[in-house]
Amino acid sequence: MNNRLVIGGVIAVLIALNLVQGAALLRMRTHKVEPAPVTLTEQHIQQLPQVSQDAVRPSLEQARPLLHQRLKEAHQARRELAHYIASPNYNRAEAKKRFEDLRAKTNAAQGVAEGMLLDAADKLSPKDRALILKTVDGRS
């Protein structure tokens, strides 16, 4: 009788863990990542006067490959984390390391995006900076 209670308890815990893992994976897959602000800014550069466009395009084009690489690394880390959490080899400490790696890669991509935006802002007048922010915000 005692073995049946232990087995029943283990089964209940395993079911609960599977539900938690399933919910975490579902949340990861349905969580939408906002595009980097610079990508939106770049799409709206054409709203600026030609002189301003010519001033900011070179720095944006120069930084774009690095941004794409950092975003690719963050997406890869997210996929690897999801696969690891769902794997039979799950270990909390390893999962935590993978979350830290994902956070670092996401922060690296955000840092590149911020640098691109600041480099562009350095070359624009206050009026043009306000125009960019309006179009990015969807208030154009």
JORABEL-V117460 format. One record per residue. N is the residue number from 1. SS is DSSP state (H for helix, E for strand, - for the rest). PSI is psi in radians with two decimals (none if undefined). D_CENTER is the distance of its C-alpha to the mean C-alpha in Angstrom with 2 decimals. Layout:
N,SS,PSI,D_CENTER
N,SS,PSI,D_CENTER
This chain:
1,-,-0.72,50.72
2,H,-0.67,48.61
3,H,-0.64,46.74
4,H,-0.68,45.86
5,H,-0.74,44.29
6,H,-0.82,42.22
7,H,-0.75,41.11
8,H,-0.70,40.36
9,H,-0.75,38.30
10,H,-0.76,36.33
11,H,-0.74,35.70
12,H,-0.74,34.56
13,H,-0.74,32.11
14,H,-0.70,30.74
15,H,-0.77,30.36
16,H,-0.75,28.53
17,H,-0.71,26.12
18,H,-0.69,25.53
19,H,-0.73,24.84
20,H,-0.79,22.32
21,H,-0.75,20.54
22,H,-0.75,20.74
23,H,-0.71,19.34
24,H,-0.76,16.35
25,H,-0.72,15.68
26,H,-0.74,16.36
27,H,-0.72,13.96
28,H,-0.69,11.10
29,H,-0.50,12.40
30,H,-0.20,13.03
31,-,2.13,9.97
32,-,2.32,8.78
33,-,2.25,5.45
34,-,2.42,7.15
35,-,2.68,7.96
36,-,2.46,8.31
37,H,-0.59,11.67
38,H,-0.63,13.48
39,H,-0.75,13.13
40,H,-0.73,14.77
41,H,-0.78,17.19
42,H,-0.67,18.17
43,H,-0.43,18.94
44,-,0.09,21.16
45,H,-0.60,22.88
46,H,-0.22,25.84
47,H,-0.26,26.72
48,-,2.79,27.81
49,-,2.65,31.30
50,H,-0.68,31.75
51,H,-0.74,32.45
52,H,-0.68,29.12
53,H,-0.82,27.30
54,H,-0.52,29.21
55,H,-0.63,28.31
56,H,-0.45,24.50
57,H,-0.79,23.93
58,H,-0.76,24.83
59,H,-0.62,22.32
60,H,-0.76,19.45
61,H,-0.60,20.70
62,H,-0.66,21.09
63,H,-0.29,17.54
64,H,-0.79,15.91
65,H,-0.68,16.38
66,H,-0.71,14.73
67,H,-0.81,11.58
68,H,-0.71,11.65
69,H,-0.80,12.40
70,H,-0.69,9.62
71,H,-0.70,7.00
72,H,-0.75,9.52
73,H,-0.71,9.77
74,H,-0.74,6.33
75,H,-0.71,7.06
76,H,-0.77,10.51
77,H,-0.65,10.05
78,H,-0.76,8.60
79,H,-0.79,11.64
80,H,-0.68,13.92
81,H,-0.79,13.29
82,H,-0.75,14.09
83,H,-0.70,17.10
84,H,-0.78,18.25
85,H,-0.60,18.31
86,H,-0.15,20.32
87,-,2.76,22.57
88,-,-0.25,26.07
89,-,0.25,25.46
90,-,2.34,23.07
91,-,2.24,23.62
92,H,-0.80,22.08
93,H,-0.75,22.16
94,H,-0.72,20.43
95,H,-0.70,17.72
96,H,-0.74,17.25
97,H,-0.70,17.05
98,H,-0.62,14.35
99,H,-0.72,12.29
100,H,-0.71,13.12
101,H,-0.76,12.16
102,H,-0.78,8.62
103,H,-0.75,8.52
104,H,-0.73,10.35
105,H,-0.64,8.34
106,H,-0.75,5.13
107,H,-0.64,8.16
108,H,-0.73,9.82
109,H,-0.74,7.68
110,H,-0.66,7.99
111,H,-0.73,11.55
112,H,-0.77,12.36
113,H,-0.75,11.37
114,H,-0.74,13.48
115,H,-0.71,16.17
116,H,-0.78,16.44
117,H,-0.74,16.92
118,H,-0.69,19.39
119,H,-0.73,21.23
120,H,-0.76,21.72
121,H,-0.59,22.78
122,H,-0.47,25.30
123,-,-0.02,27.06
124,-,2.68,27.31
125,-,2.82,29.89
126,H,-0.64,29.09
127,H,-0.78,29.96
128,H,-0.63,27.56
129,H,-0.73,24.68
130,H,-0.68,25.49
131,H,-0.78,25.62
132,H,-0.84,22.16
133,H,-0.65,20.72
134,H,-0.79,22.80
135,H,-0.61,21.65
136,H,-0.69,17.93
137,H,-0.20,18.75
138,-,0.30,20.79
139,-,0.34,24.03
140,-,none,25.69
